[in-house]
Amino acid sequence: MRRALIVGVDDYTGAALQGCVNDANAMAGVLETHGNGSPNFDVRLMTSPSDNISRGGLREAIEKLFATECDIGLLYFSGHGFVRSTDGYIVTSDFKTYDEGISMTEILGMANRSPVKNKVVILDCCYSGNMGTPTIAEGGIAQLSEGLTVLTASRHSEPAMEKGGAGVFTDLVVDGLQGGAGDLRGHITPGSIYAYVDQALGAWNQRPIFKTNVTSFTSLREVTPPVPLETLRKLVDYFPNPQDEHALDPSYEYTEIGHDPAKVAIFKDLQKMEGVGLVVPVGEEHMYFAAMKSRACRLTALGFQYWRLVDERQL
């Protein structure tokens, strides 16, 4: 069972935003299903002004998200963030001076105490890097319980930018969830999303923050793998030992007279593997020339990693 609470707030008196509801709708849409259309997260979507996102109402929703044991509980918030000397806050629609919203320390506490196996908190708001950061007043160590991951749009002192009616950070997260952050098995994890977002942002842009304490693999979404899994599973057939080289010759190339159809099928698989960095030709720049000159191909370091997964029946 996988639950997600997706929150977007545009409706702030005197400080309205324009892209947060769009962000929330985009996140909800991509998380509800996997890439093949099968169900993924059971999403509760809260947006303002459609919903009255008060401090009490949002706290209740967050408590319910983390209260009952399940495989994954994901909290996403897009709206204003606020920071005082003691803490950072996600700001609710009914904010008042000295009562701006829900503190990030309070959210961290709810997540830390939660029986949910994997907790994921994604914040797209200014100063969101305060989530999981020791408070200035206390000066202690912010602990993340096992299974908790935090991904934020910016560092503790940075604003989070909007562009074209959407948050820059969320736009990249959604792209990652749609497949940009997928691995060769089609799995998308919090770590791969962070890597995707971090690489897409320039050195002078806001910097995303990633904090985690996990001991097991967590997939947020599955998409179609760039190479079919049945093809990846042939790694151990084409390379019985990961150090082996697979010898090639002209009969692997379908354009050659006297080509071998069985070898041509293998060569097509090997070329697909080369395209995703699992295999490289030996002594030649392209696989075609390796075949025509009766050379070979071998596994890359990434290829060895996936060979091991196949060999250990994890793929």
PyMOL commands that set and color helices and strands:
alter all, ss='L'
color gray80, all
select helices_A, chain A and resi 20-31+55-67+104-113+128-130+168-180+190-200+229-232+235-238+250-252+261-275+287-292+301-311
alter helices_A, ss='H'
color red, helices_A
select strands_A, chain A and resi 2-9+42-48+72-78+81-83+88-96+99-103+118-124+148-152+162-163+166-167+187-188+209-213+221-222+245-247+279-282+296-299
alter strands_A, ss='S'
color yellow, strands_A
deselect
rebuild
show_as cartoon
